[in-house]
C-alpha cells in the first residue's frame, strides 16, 4: 500500500487558490485511505461539474508520485482532456512551477527530491510529439499523464502506473477501461462522474466500487442548469 505522505499533501493543499470544502476533505480522506490498501482500490468519485473532483484526483496522483510511481488521467474527448490539463496547471500554480511547452508542466515540491512532470497526450498530436511523450514515460521523466484514449494505445507504456483516473467512465467501453488497468502493476482506479446516479443504480453499475459523493459546491459557484 501507499502511505499518505503528509508533507506533500500539506504543501499541495496549502498552495491551492481556495480552501477545500467539507465534502472535498471527506472524499480526499476516503481516496487516500484507498491507496494505503494492498488490494487495487476501485472508487467512484461523484459530484456535479464544478464540485472539485479534479482536485481530489490530483491530490491522490501526487501522493502516488511521491512514492516514485506514475499516475494517469483519461478523459473521453480531447476537449475534456485539455480542460483537465489546464485545471491541473491552475491547481498547481501556487507551487514552484514552469512549463516547457504546451504539453508538459514541471512542478517542484520542497519535500520531494525531484520535480514532478505532468504531460498531455492527445490523438491529434503529431507523431513526433507522441513519440517524445512515449519515450519520456518509458524513462520515467513523466510522472502524471493526462490524455484521451491515446494513452491506452499498445505502444504507450506507463511502466510504473499505480493510479488510473477515468473521467465520465460510462463513455468508455469495457475494453478501453480494462486496457488502462493492464498498464503498470494492477493500478488503483478512480472513476469520476458528473452524472448524478441514484445510489441503487450506482451499486448496480458499480457494484465492485466504493462511492464518494462531493455533495456541496465550493462557495461562489453558481449551480449549473442542465
TORKOL-4160 file (C-alpha; in steps of 0.2 Angstrom, whole numbers, padded with zeros to 4 digits, m for minus):
226
<pt num="1" X="0000" Y="0000" Z="0000"/>
<pt num="2" X="0005" Y="0018" Z="m0002"/>
<pt num="3" X="0005" Y="0028" Z="0014"/>
<pt num="4" X="m0001" Y="0046" Z="0014"/>
<pt num="5" X="0015" Y="0057" Z="0013"/>
<pt num="6" X="0009" Y="0071" Z="0024"/>
<pt num="7" X="0022" Y="0085" Z="0019"/>
<pt num="8" X="0017" Y="0083" Z="0000"/>
<pt num="9" X="m0002" Y="0084" Z="0004"/>
<pt num="10" X="0000" Y="0099" Z="0016"/>
<pt num="11" X="0011" Y="0108" Z="0003"/>
<pt num="12" X="m0002" Y="0105" Z="m0011"/>
<pt num="13" X="m0017" Y="0109" Z="m0001"/>
<pt num="14" X="m0010" Y="0125" Z="0007"/>
<pt num="15" X="m0004" Y="0131" Z="m0011"/>
<pt num="16" X="m0022" Y="0129" Z="m0018"/>
<pt num="17" X="m0031" Y="0145" Z="m0023"/>
<pt num="18" X="m0046" Y="0140" Z="m0012"/>
<pt num="19" X="m0050" Y="0131" Z="0004"/>
<pt num="20" X="m0057" Y="0113" Z="0002"/>
<pt num="21" X="m0075" Y="0111" Z="0007"/>
<pt num="22" X="m0080" Y="0098" Z="0020"/>
<pt num="23" X="m0086" Y="0086" Z="0006"/>
<pt num="24" X="m0070" Y="0088" Z="m0003"/>
<pt num="25" X="m0060" Y="0085" Z="0013"/>
<pt num="26" X="m0070" Y="0069" Z="0017"/>
<pt num="27" X="m0069" Y="0062" Z="m0001"/>
<pt num="28" X="m0050" Y="0066" Z="m0001"/>
<pt num="29" X="m0048" Y="0056" Z="0015"/>
<pt num="30" X="m0058" Y="0041" Z="0008"/>
<pt num="31" X="m0047" Y="0041" Z="m0008"/>
<pt num="32" X="m0031" Y="0042" Z="0001"/>
<pt num="33" X="m0036" Y="0028" Z="0013"/>
<pt num="34" X="m0039" Y="0018" Z="m0003"/>
<pt num="35" X="m0021" Y="0020" Z="m0009"/>
<pt num="36" X="m0014" Y="0013" Z="0008"/>
<pt num="37" X="m0023" Y="m0004" Z="0004"/>
<pt num="38" X="m0013" Y="m0019" Z="m0004"/>
<pt num="39" X="m0028" Y="m0023" Z="m0015"/>
<pt num="40" X="m0031" Y="m0012" Z="m0030"/>
<pt num="41" X="m0045" Y="0001" Z="m0025"/>
<pt num="42" X="m0060" Y="0004" Z="m0036"/>
<pt num="43" X="m0069" Y="0020" Z="m0031"/>
<pt num="44" X="m0082" Y="0031" Z="m0040"/>
<pt num="45" X="m0080" Y="0049" Z="m0036"/>
<pt num="46" X="m0097" Y="0058" Z="m0040"/>
<pt num="47" X="m0100" Y="0076" Z="m0040"/>
<pt num="48" X="m0108" Y="0089" Z="m0052"/>
<pt num="49" X="m0097" Y="0100" Z="m0063"/>
<pt num="50" X="m0088" Y="0112" Z="m0053"/>
<pt num="51" X="m0089" Y="0102" Z="m0037"/>
<pt num="52" X="m0070" Y="0100" Z="m0037"/>
<pt num="53" X="m0067" Y="0081" Z="m0042"/>
<pt num="54" X="m0051" Y="0085" Z="m0051"/>
<pt num="55" X="m0043" Y="0092" Z="m0036"/>
<pt num="56" X="m0046" Y="0076" Z="m0026"/>
<pt num="57" X="m0039" Y="0066" Z="m0041"/>
<pt num="58" X="m0024" Y="0077" Z="m0042"/>
<pt num="59" X="m0020" Y="0075" Z="m0023"/>
<pt num="60" X="m0021" Y="0056" Z="m0025"/>
<pt num="61" X="m0010" Y="0056" Z="m0040"/>
<pt num="62" X="0003" Y="0067" Z="m0032"/>
<pt num="63" X="0003" Y="0055" Z="m0017"/>
<pt num="64" X="0007" Y="0041" Z="m0029"/>
<pt num="65" X="0020" Y="0051" Z="m0037"/>
<pt num="66" X="0028" Y="0055" Z="m0021"/>
<pt num="67" X="0031" Y="0036" Z="m0019"/>
<pt num="68" X="0040" Y="0036" Z="m0035"/>
<pt num="69" X="0026" Y="0029" Z="m0046"/>
<pt num="70" X="0016" Y="0036" Z="m0061"/>
<pt num="71" X="m0002" Y="0041" Z="m0062"/>
<pt num="72" X="m0013" Y="0043" Z="m0077"/>
<pt num="73" X="m0030" Y="0053" Z="m0080"/>
<pt num="74" X="m0040" Y="0048" Z="m0095"/>
<pt num="75" X="m0055" Y="0058" Z="m0102"/>
<pt num="76" X="m0067" Y="0053" Z="m0116"/>
<pt num="77" X="m0064" Y="0068" Z="m0128"/>
<pt num="78" X="m0049" Y="0079" Z="m0132"/>
<pt num="79" X="m0058" Y="0095" Z="m0126"/>
<pt num="80" X="m0060" Y="0087" Z="m0109"/>
<pt num="81" X="m0043" Y="0080" Z="m0108"/>
<pt num="82" X="m0036" Y="0098" Z="m0112"/>
<pt num="83" X="m0048" Y="0105" Z="m0099"/>
<pt num="84" X="m0041" Y="0093" Z="m0086"/>
<pt num="85" X="m0023" Y="0098" Z="m0090"/>
<pt num="86" X="m0027" Y="0116" Z="m0089"/>
<pt num="87" X="m0036" Y="0113" Z="m0072"/>
<pt num="88" X="m0021" Y="0104" Z="m0065"/>
<pt num="89" X="m0010" Y="0118" Z="m0071"/>
<pt num="90" X="m0021" Y="0131" Z="m0062"/>
<pt num="91" X="m0022" Y="0120" Z="m0046"/>
<pt num="92" X="m0003" Y="0119" Z="m0046"/>
<pt num="93" X="0000" Y="0137" Z="m0049"/>
<pt num="94" X="0004" Y="0141" Z="m0031"/>
<pt num="95" X="0019" Y="0129" Z="m0031"/>
<pt num="96" X="0036" Y="0132" Z="m0040"/>
<pt num="97" X="0030" Y="0128" Z="m0057"/>
<pt num="98" X="0036" Y="0130" Z="m0075"/>
<pt num="99" X="0030" Y="0124" Z="m0092"/>
<pt num="100" X="0042" Y="0119" Z="m0106"/>
<pt num="101" X="0029" Y="0118" Z="m0120"/>
<pt num="102" X="0010" Y="0117" Z="m0121"/>
<pt num="103" X="0010" Y="0098" Z="m0117"/>
<pt num="104" X="0021" Y="0097" Z="m0101"/>
<pt num="105" X="0022" Y="0106" Z="m0085"/>
<pt num="106" X="0035" Y="0104" Z="m0071"/>
<pt num="107" X="0032" Y="0107" Z="m0053"/>
<pt num="108" X="0044" Y="0107" Z="m0038"/>
<pt num="109" X="0038" Y="0102" Z="m0021"/>
<pt num="110" X="0051" Y="0106" Z="m0007"/>
<pt num="111" X="0048" Y="0090" Z="0001"/>
<pt num="112" X="0052" Y="0079" Z="m0014"/>
<pt num="113" X="0069" Y="0076" Z="m0021"/>
<pt num="114" X="0064" Y="0078" Z="m0040"/>
<pt num="115" X="0052" Y="0089" Z="m0049"/>
<pt num="116" X="0035" Y="0081" Z="m0054"/>
<pt num="117" X="0032" Y="0082" Z="m0073"/>
<pt num="118" X="0014" Y="0082" Z="m0079"/>
<pt num="119" X="0011" Y="0078" Z="m0098"/>
<pt num="120" X="m0003" Y="0078" Z="m0110"/>
<pt num="121" X="m0006" Y="0066" Z="m0124"/>
<pt num="122" X="m0020" Y="0068" Z="m0137"/>
<pt num="123" X="m0024" Y="0058" Z="m0153"/>
<pt num="124" X="m0022" Y="0074" Z="m0163"/>
<pt num="125" X="m0004" Y="0077" Z="m0158"/>
<pt num="126" X="0009" Y="0074" Z="m0171"/>
<pt num="127" X="0019" Y="0058" Z="m0172"/>
<pt num="128" X="0034" Y="0066" Z="m0166"/>
<pt num="129" X="0025" Y="0074" Z="m0151"/>
<pt num="130" X="0018" Y="0057" Z="m0146"/>
<pt num="131" X="0035" Y="0048" Z="m0149"/>
<pt num="132" X="0043" Y="0061" Z="m0137"/>
<pt num="133" X="0030" Y="0058" Z="m0124"/>
<pt num="134" X="0031" Y="0039" Z="m0125"/>
<pt num="135" X="0050" Y="0040" Z="m0123"/>
<pt num="136" X="0048" Y="0052" Z="m0108"/>
<pt num="137" X="0035" Y="0040" Z="m0100"/>
<pt num="138" X="0047" Y="0024" Z="m0103"/>
<pt num="139" X="0061" Y="0034" Z="m0095"/>
<pt num="140" X="0050" Y="0039" Z="m0080"/>
<pt num="141" X="0053" Y="0058" Z="m0085"/>
<pt num="142" X="0034" Y="0060" Z="m0085"/>
<pt num="143" X="0025" Y="0056" Z="m0068"/>
<pt num="144" X="0007" Y="0061" Z="m0072"/>
<pt num="145" X="0000" Y="0058" Z="m0089"/>
<pt num="146" X="m0017" Y="0066" Z="m0095"/>
<pt num="147" X="m0025" Y="0061" Z="m0111"/>
<pt num="148" X="m0039" Y="0054" Z="m0121"/>
<pt num="149" X="m0039" Y="0035" Z="m0125"/>
<pt num="150" X="m0022" Y="0039" Z="m0135"/>
<pt num="151" X="m0014" Y="0035" Z="m0118"/>
<pt num="152" X="m0020" Y="0017" Z="m0119"/>
<pt num="153" X="m0013" Y="0013" Z="m0136"/>
<pt num="154" X="m0002" Y="m0003" Z="m0136"/>
<pt num="155" X="0014" Y="0007" Z="m0139"/>
<pt num="156" X="0011" Y="0019" Z="m0124"/>
<pt num="157" X="0020" Y="0011" Z="m0109"/>
<pt num="158" X="0017" Y="0018" Z="m0092"/>
<pt num="159" X="0030" Y="0006" Z="m0083"/>
<pt num="160" X="0026" Y="0011" Z="m0065"/>
<pt num="161" X="0007" Y="0016" Z="m0066"/>
<pt num="162" X="0000" Y="0014" Z="m0049"/>
<pt num="163" X="m0016" Y="0025" Z="m0051"/>
<pt num="164" X="m0028" Y="0027" Z="m0065"/>
<pt num="165" X="m0041" Y="0041" Z="m0065"/>
<pt num="166" X="m0055" Y="0039" Z="m0078"/>
<pt num="167" X="m0067" Y="0053" Z="m0081"/>
<pt num="168" X="m0085" Y="0050" Z="m0086"/>
<pt num="169" X="m0081" Y="0032" Z="m0087"/>
<pt num="170" X="m0098" Y="0027" Z="m0094"/>
<pt num="171" X="m0092" Y="0035" Z="m0111"/>
<pt num="172" X="m0078" Y="0022" Z="m0112"/>
<pt num="173" X="m0080" Y="0004" Z="m0117"/>
<pt num="174" X="m0076" Y="m0010" Z="m0105"/>
<pt num="175" X="m0061" Y="m0015" Z="m0116"/>
<pt num="176" X="m0054" Y="0003" Z="m0115"/>
<pt num="177" X="m0056" Y="0004" Z="m0096"/>
<pt num="178" X="m0048" Y="m0013" Z="m0095"/>
<pt num="179" X="m0034" Y="m0008" Z="m0106"/>
<pt num="180" X="m0029" Y="0006" Z="m0094"/>
<pt num="181" X="m0030" Y="m0007" Z="m0079"/>
<pt num="182" X="m0017" Y="m0018" Z="m0088"/>
<pt num="183" X="m0004" Y="m0004" Z="m0089"/>
<pt num="184" X="0008" Y="m0004" Z="m0074"/>
<pt num="185" X="0006" Y="m0017" Z="m0060"/>
<pt num="186" X="m0013" Y="m0018" Z="m0056"/>
<pt num="187" X="m0016" Y="0001" Z="m0053"/>
<pt num="188" X="m0029" Y="0008" Z="m0041"/>
<pt num="189" X="m0044" Y="0015" Z="m0051"/>
<pt num="190" X="m0054" Y="0031" Z="m0048"/>
<pt num="191" X="m0069" Y="0034" Z="m0059"/>
<pt num="192" X="m0076" Y="0052" Z="m0059"/>
<pt num="193" X="m0093" Y="0056" Z="m0064"/>
<pt num="194" X="m0103" Y="0072" Z="m0065"/>
<pt num="195" X="m0119" Y="0062" Z="m0069"/>
<pt num="196" X="m0130" Y="0061" Z="m0053"/>
<pt num="197" X="m0133" Y="0042" Z="m0051"/>
<pt num="198" X="m0145" Y="0036" Z="m0038"/>
<pt num="199" X="m0136" Y="0026" Z="m0026"/>
<pt num="200" X="m0147" Y="0010" Z="m0030"/>
<pt num="201" X="m0142" Y="0012" Z="m0048"/>
<pt num="202" X="m0124" Y="0016" Z="m0044"/>
<pt num="203" X="m0122" Y="0000" Z="m0034"/>
<pt num="204" X="m0129" Y="m0010" Z="m0049"/>
<pt num="205" X="m0117" Y="m0001" Z="m0062"/>
<pt num="206" X="m0103" Y="0000" Z="m0050"/>
<pt num="207" X="m0106" Y="m0015" Z="m0038"/>
<pt num="208" X="m0087" Y="m0018" Z="m0036"/>
<pt num="209" X="m0084" Y="0000" Z="m0031"/>
<pt num="210" X="m0084" Y="0011" Z="m0016"/>
<pt num="211" X="m0093" Y="0028" Z="m0019"/>
<pt num="212" X="m0088" Y="0045" Z="m0013"/>
<pt num="213" X="m0100" Y="0059" Z="m0016"/>
<pt num="214" X="m0095" Y="0078" Z="m0017"/>
<pt num="215" X="m0112" Y="0084" Z="m0012"/>
<pt num="216" X="m0108" Y="0103" Z="m0009"/>
<pt num="217" X="m0102" Y="0116" Z="m0022"/>
<pt num="218" X="m0087" Y="0127" Z="m0017"/>
<pt num="219" X="m0093" Y="0145" Z="m0011"/>
<pt num="220" X="m0096" Y="0157" Z="m0026"/>
<pt num="221" X="m0101" Y="0143" Z="m0038"/>
<pt num="222" X="m0117" Y="0146" Z="m0047"/>
<pt num="223" X="m0127" Y="0129" Z="m0048"/>
<pt num="224" X="m0126" Y="0123" Z="m0066"/>
<pt num="225" X="m0143" Y="0121" Z="m0075"/>
<pt num="226" X="m0145" Y="0105" Z="m0086"/>
